[in-house]
């Protein structure tokens, strides 16, 4: 019975990740940008857990597995902010538009 609950929860977790990715794809209007943002979000979790356990020598407790939802929200928000900064840079003048590195400055 516990395994059935675990499988349902995993499916709901994957569904939420898919929904965030689909919303980013719809909002950013780019499959590539949405996929790159989701890659960054998903692979930040193992890095954070490794730092938590190996560097800080802390134990992972059950409630820390829920951090994926918080990271999904923060990562998606970061993608939207960077995309908006990219779009707003066109109004800053021609000297900003000449190179991609100055568009984020």
Secondary structure, DSSP 8 states (H G I E B T S, - for coil): -HHHHHHHHHHHHHHHHHHHHHHHHHHHT-HHHHHHHHHHHHHHHHHHHHIIIIIS-----GGGGGHHHHHHHHHHHHHHHHHHHHHHGGGS-HHHHTSGGGG--
